[in-house]
Amino acid sequence: MAVVQQFAEALRELHQSNPWSDVPLLSRAMNHLMTELWDYGFSQTEIREAFNDAVADMPRYAAGSEVRA
């Protein structure tokens, strides 16, 4: 989980100073993560279910807030 936290922190830093304003950073990063997972042997089904499960759990975690304050 520490690696995931470091990944999120690095993405936040890039998002705050995104030198590629025409590139949707988070979408691009999630797409690249998905392809890396597939390259490292995770199945399409495993990846899709993991992303879908995470998105489905977001309302519970965020408690109705769009952004963490």
Secondary structure, DSSP 8 states (H G I E B T S, - for coil): -HHHHHHHHHHHHHHHT-S-TTS-HHHHHHHHHHHHHHHTT--HHHHHHHHHHHHHHHHHHHTT-SS--
